[in-house]
Amino acid sequence: MKFSIIYEAQMADPSRESERRCFEEIVEQVMLAEEMGFDNVWAVEHTALTQYAHMSAPETFLAYIAGRTKRIGIGHGVVCLPPAMNHPVKVAERIATLDILSGGRVHFGMGKGGTQQEAGTFGYDLAELQPMIDESMYLIPKILKDGHVEHDGKYIKIPSRPIHPSPVQDPHPPIYYACTRESTLQLAGDRGIGALVLGFSGPEEIARKNAIYREHFKNRKAEDQVGFRPNEHLAAFCAACVLDDRDEARRIGLKGQRFFAEAISYWYQGGPKPTAHIESADDNEGALEQAREQVVAYISEEKIVDGADAMTSNYTVAQDAYGNADDCIRYCTRLQEAGADEVLFLFQMGTIPHAAIMETIKNIGEKVIPHFRAKAAAAIAAE
């Protein structure tokens, strides 16, 4: 199983100074993550979602990260494909260039974006985007493979042109799709590409989604394949705060989770603006309990609770990855048993301090990743 980090560039304070500091801290975190043995760093793409996500130009961010690192994988999680937002020719050119400059480290995720706020920025109705996304999704891998395009589609028309450069990975980097709904898991499986499960699914829900994805991947038709490199891979979202002080980790992590839920509720469902909330552990627990039924957000059809249930749960049962390294190991073990090929750790929720994220990365790198690497090595030796 791979261990990776995904970034939204989320922040409680959306000022210019906060934005600058956030990106500088993310770079420092990624540098440590590479040193600690993490496999990949992924970046989302969102536009016009204040506080929830300021990662609006992942192609620039990931290019910078590629130049600062040597080994860690570089993942678009995902490139949004509405043509006016990201024209397929420009996507192919950017992916190929990044693959060259990173030495073949690119992972290429695709999607459509999640809100009308974003779609409307580029003149689209979110409900009408899927056919355009489908057209781009099949076209981009062909451009990457052939170095040429000529296309007369319903939504995209391109005259005969050579397209440069070509990627290092032949015929193209591995391809993934952003998945939250059951229908998107089916789509990823049917089209033979990886599934990035970008939601707060617990192990039981990941197991259910994994079964759907694997069944559709197994029974896919050759004519439905996207690209020329089938990629059976399910990556599971995992919010985490891993500190030596497990109670402090839960206080910090659950406060961050509540901010995330409120931020996404605001943009996806028209809820109130998110708040940073109080600092006292006792007061915060009371606030979470009081808001148990009030602050419920959804990514597509998937529920994201505000943290109240998790705050009062017995975390020796590994309800989440907030706690110490042993808690994180237990939770990641459950994700692995549920079928996850990769854990997409989300550390950088709007209220999580940089110092706590750095300690989390260090603890996972020194204690969690080695545990799973040793287990995998032992399994191989026993074969």
DOBA-295033 format. One record per residue: residue in one letter; z, x, y of N, C-alpha, C in turn. Coordinates in steps of 0.1 Angstrom, whole numbers, plus 5000, padded with zeros to 4 digits. Last residue first. Layout:
BEGIN
aZXYZXYZXY
...
end
This chain:
BEGIN
e500850634839499750574832499150664821
a502850764852503250694840502050634832
a501750854875502150954865502450884851
i501450614889500250694884500550784873
a504150564894503350464886502050534881
a504850774910505450764897504650664888
a503350724932503050844925503650834911
a504450484941503050484937502750614929
k507050584947506850474937505450474932
a506450754968507050814956506850714944
r505450574987504550684982505150744969
f507750424992506550364985505550464980
h509450625003509950544992508650484984
p507950715025508250805014508650725001
i508150475042506850525036507050615024
v511050475047510350365041509050405034
k511950725058512650655047511850555040
e510350835078511150925071511750855058
g508850615089508250735085509050825076
i510950445096509950405086509250525080
n512250595115512950555103511950505092
k510250635134510850755128511550705115
i509750375143508650455137509250575129
t512350315153511750235142510650315135
e512550485174513450505163512950425151
m510450375190510350515185511350545173
i511550125195510250135187510150275182
a513750195210513950125197512750135188
a512550305232513450385224513650325210
h511250075243510450195238511350275229
p512649755235512649885243511849995236
i511049445234511549555226511449685233
t509949225247511249275251511749395244
g507249185235507549195249508849255254
m506749395207506849265213507549275226
q505849625190505749615205505649475209
f505649625163506949665169506949625183
l504249505136504249475150505649515155
f502549655109503749645116503549605131
l500849545084500549565099501749545106
v500449685053501449615062501049655076
e498149625027498449695040499449615047
d497849465006497349595005497749685016
a499849214993499449285005498949425001
g500949064972499549094972499049174984
a503649024969502848904972501348934973
e504549284965504549194953503749064956
q504449354992503549424982503449334970
l506349195003504949175008504049244998
r508649294990508249154987506749124992
t508649545000508449534986508049394983
c509249485027507949535024507649535009
y511949415023510949315028509549355025
r513149645013513249525005512149425010
i512649825034512049845021512049725013
c514149705055512649715056512049735043
d516749745045516249605047514749605048
d516750025045516849955032516349805034
a516650075073515550115064515550045051
n518149785089517949925086516849955077
g516449525107517649575101517549725099
y513849315102514849355112516149395105
a511949205085512049355086512849395098
d513248925067512348985077512649135077
q514848855046514048745052513048805062
a516348995025515149045031514248935037
v518848935017517748875009516348915015
t520449035035520249115023519249055014
y520548855056519348945056519449045044
n520948535056521548645050520548755048
s520348385089520148405075520848525070
t520448345116521648305108521448325093
m518148455125519348505131520548465122
a516148305113516348435109517648495113
d516348065128516548065113516848205108
a515748165154517048105151517348105136
g513248255159514148355154515448295151
d511248065165511848145176512848255172
v508548075142509748025147510348115158
i505347985140506148105143507448055149
k503047835117504247825125504847965127
e499547815118500747875112501847875122
e497147725126497947625119499247685115
s496947935153496147835146497047735139
i500048005156498848075156497847995147
y502547825173501547825162500447925165
a506047795179504747825183503847835171
v508847645190508047665178506647675182
v511547575205510547685206509947715193
q513047355196512347345209511247455210
e514647385175513547285173512747285186
r516347595184515747605171514547505170
a517747645207516347625208515647615195
q520347685198520147565206518647535207
e519947935185520347815177520047685185
l519348095207518348075197518647955188
a521748075220520548025227519448005217
g523448205202523748065206522448005212
e522348455202522348385189522548235193
n522948535228521548515224521448435211
d525648545228524948445237523548425232
d526048765210526648635208525848525215
a524548965223524248925210524748785207
s523448955256524548955247524148895234
e521148915272521249035264522349035254
i518848645276520048715278520248825269
h515248635285516548585278517648685281
a512748655294513248765287514548735280
t510348385287511448445295511948565287
p507148235290508148305283509148365292
k506447905303506248045304507448115296
p506147615281506647685293506447835292
g502947545264504347535265504847605278
g500247525257500647475269502147465271
q499447655233499847515232500247455246
y498647915238497947845228498247695228
w500248005260498848015260498047935250
y502947935252502447905265500947905266
s503148025226503247885228502647845242
i503148305231501948245224501948085225
a505548325244504348365250503148305244
e507348235224507248165237505948195244
a507048425204506848285201506548205214
f507748655218506448645212506148495210
f510448605223509548615234508148605229
r511448595197511448465205510548485217
q511048855189510348755182510348625191
g512848985206511449005208510648905201
k515248885195514948855209513448875212
l514948995170514848855171514648805185
g515249275176514049225170513849075172
i517849295187516649335195515349275189
r519449205166519549145179518249175188
r518649365145518349225144518449155158
a519449615154518049595151517749445151
e522249575155521449595168520049575166
d522649555128522949445136522249455150
r521949815119521149705115521449575123
d521550115132522450005134521749875131
d519250245127520450285119521450175120
l516450015127517450105134518550135124
v513549865130514349935120515150035126
c511849575134512749665142513749735132
a508749405130509849495125510649565136
a506449185117507249215128508449295123
c503649215100505049225097505749275110
f500649095085501449115097502949125093
a498849235059499749135063500549175075
a495549265046496549325054497449215060
l493649295018494449195025495549275032
h490449365006491649425012492349315020
e487449454996488549364991489849424996
n484549485008485849545012486949445008
p481149595004482249495001483549565003
r478849685024480049765019481149665016
f477049575040476549645028477649725021
g477449255057477349405056476949445042
v478648985040478549045053478449195052
q477248795014477948915018477648955032
d475848575006476848555016477548675021
e474348654984473648624997474548595008
a476148684964475548804970474948774983
k479148484966477748494963477148614970
r482448514953481548514964480048534958
n484648504936483548414933482448414944
k486448694946485948714932484648624930
f486948584971486348714970485648734956
h488348354964487048344970486248474970
e490548464952489748374944488348364950
r491748614972491248684960490248594952
y492448404991491448514995490848574982
i494348254976493048194982492048304984
a496248454971495548384960494248324965
n497048514997496448614989495648554978
k498348285005497048325012496348425004
r500548294988499648184987498248214993
a501748534996501248524982500248404981
i502348475022501348575020500848565005
e504348285018503048245024501948345022
e506248455007505748344999504448295004
p506748645028506148685015505548565007
g505648485059506648545050505948575037
s503548535086503648475073504748555065
f502848535114504148565109504348505096
g499448675115500448575118501748605111
l496848775106497448805118498348685122
v495548925081496348805082497348825094
l492549025076493649065085494448945087
a490649085048491348985055492549045063
g487349235044488849235043489449125052
i484549055028485149145038486649135037
g482948875014483149005009483749105018
r482548615021481648705027481948855023
d484648475008483248445005482248545010
g486848595021486648615007485148595003
a486548505047486648645045486348675030
l486648225043485448285048485448435045
q489248185033488048155024486848225029
l490548255056490748335044489648315034
t489748055072489248185076489548285064
s490947825061489447835061488947975064
e493647875065493147885051491547895051
r494148075095493947945087493447975073
t494048345100495248275101495148145093
c492348655101492548535093493948475097
a489648845111490948795115491148665109
y488049055088487948935096489448895099
y486349375084487449285082487249165091
i484649655069484649535078485749435074
p484350005071484749885064484949775074
p481350145088482850135085483150015078
h478250185070479050145082480450145078
p477050285048476150255058476950215071
d478750565060477450515056477650405045
q480450685088480550615075479250545072
v479350765112479550865102479650795088
p476750545127478150585123478150695113
s474150625150474550575137475950625133
p474050555186473950635174474250565161
h471050345189471750475186473150475192
i468350155180469750145185470450275180
p465150055190465950145182467350145188
r463949715190464549825197465249925187
s462349415195462449535186462849655194
p464549185213463249235209463449365201
i466848935204466749075208465349125204
k468848665209467448705207467348845213
i471248445197470948575201469548615198
y471248185188472148215199471848355205
k469348175168469548055176470348085189
g467348475168468248375163468448265172
d465548715162465248595170466048485164
h465649065164466348945160465948825169
e465749385155464749285160465249155155
v466949715156467249565156465949495161
h468250005140467149935147467549785147
g469850135123469550205135468450135143
d470650025099469250055101468950135113
k473549995100472850055088471450105091
l474049875124474749995121474050065109
i472449645121472149735132472749875129
k473849525100472449555099472049665109
p476349465112476249565101474749615099
i475449265132475949395136475949505124
l474649025119473649115126474149255128
y476748885109475748935100474849035106
m478148835133478848905122477848955112
s476448695149476748835153477348905141
e476548445135475248515138475448665141
d479248385136478548405123477248485125
i479548335163480348445157479648485144
m478048115167477648235174478348355167
p479447925151478047965147477548085154
q482047925166481847975152480448015148
l482247805191481947945190481547985176
e483047555199481647565196481247715193
a485747555206485347475195483947495190
l485747695231486247765218485747685206
d483047715251483947615245484447675232
y482447975275482247905262483347805260
g482548155297481648035298481447965285
f484448345296483048395294482048275293
t486748205299486548325308485048365308
g486848035277486347985290486048095300
a487948205258486548155256486048115270
e490648225269489748345267488248295266
q491447955269491648045281490748165280
q491147875244490147835253490247915266
t491948135220492348035230491147995238
g491348345202492148235197492348115207
g488448515188489448495198490148365195
k486748565167486248485178487148475189
g486248885149486848745151486248675163
m486449185129485749095138486448955139
g487249535125487549395124486849305134
f486649825112485949735121486349585117
h487950145113488050015106487649905116
v487150485116487050355121487250245110
r486950765111488250695108488250545112
g484950955114484850855103486050785100
g485651115136485451175123485451085112
s485751005160487051005153486851075139
l483151015169484151095176485451095169
i481850835150481450975152482651055158
d483150595156483250655143482850795143
l482450555183483850575179484050635165
t479750505179480150625187481650655184
a479750275163479150395158479650515165
i481050095181481650125168481050255162
r479150095202480550145204481250175191
e476849985190476850115197478250175198
a477749735181477249835172477249975178
v478349615206479449635196478949745186
k475849615218476949695224478049725214
v474649425201474049565202475149655208
p476149195204476149265191475549405192
h478249175233476949155227476849245215
n481049025240480649155233479349135226
m480748805257481948895258481649025252
a478448685251478648715265479848805267
p478848635223477848735228478048775242
p482048655207481148575216480148665223
l483648835191482148835190481448735198
c486249065195485848925196484348925198
v487449295171486449275182486049135183
v491049245164489649255161488749265173
g491349535156491849415149492049295158
h489949825148489749715157490249585150
g491650125141491249995137491049895148
i491650435128491450375141490850235138
g493950635109492850545110492850475123
i495050975117495350825116494150745117
r494251245122494251185109494251035109
k494351325149493551395140493251325127
t494451215184494951225170493951295161
r493251185208494551245208495151275194
g490851055203490851195208492151265208
a491750815194491050895185490951035190
i492950715218493750745207493050835197
y490550665232491550765237492450815226
a489450475216488650605218489650705223
l491250275219491150335206490350465207
f490950205246492250245241492050325228
t488250115246488750225255490050285249
e488349905228487350015226487750135235
p490149725239490549805228489649925225
a490849585265489749685263490049775251
s493049435265491849365268490649455266
m496049395260495149485253493749415254
h498049235269497249305279496249405273
a499348935258498549055254497749105266
y501448785271501248785256500448905251
q501248855299502448875291502148875276
t498248665302499348745309500548735300
l495448665290496648615284497848695290
a492848765296493448665305494648595299
t491748855263491448855278492248735284
h492349065236492548945242492248955257
e492149235206491349215219491649075224
v494349475190493749345192492849345204
a494249765171494449705185493749575185
w496049975148495049865151495349815165
v496250275131496650205143495650105146
n497150375097496250325107496950275120
d499250505083497850515079496950475090
f501950735091501350595091499850615088
g503250985092502550945080501950805080
m504451085114505351025104504650965092
e502351155131503251265125504051215114
e501450905137500550995130501451105123
a503650815152503250745139502350835131
l503650975174504750995165504350925151
m501350875186501351015183502451045173
v502050605190501050635180501050785176
q504050645210504350585197503350615187
e502550745231503550825226503950775212
v500850515236500250645232501350735225
i502850335244502150315232501450435227
e503650445268504550445257503850415244
e501350405283501750545281502750545269
f501250125283500150195276500550345274
c503650065298503450015284502350095277
r503250185323504250235314504050195300
r501150015332500950165331501950225321
e502549765332501349785324501049935322
s504549825351504849795337503749815328
e503049855374503849965369504249945354
r501849595376501049715374501849835369
s503849345357503449425369502549545366
p504749175338503349205338502949275351
d507449205317507149225331505649265332
a507149165290507849065297507549075312
m504149235271505149275281505849165288
q501949385247502749265252503849315261
a499849515233500249545247500949425253
e499449465207499049365216499049405230
y498849665178499349655192498649545199
i500049755146499049675154499649655168
i500350015122500849955134499749875141
s500750055086500050065099500749995110
f500550155054501550125065500950155078
k499250055022499150125035500150075045
m500050084988500050005000500050095012
end
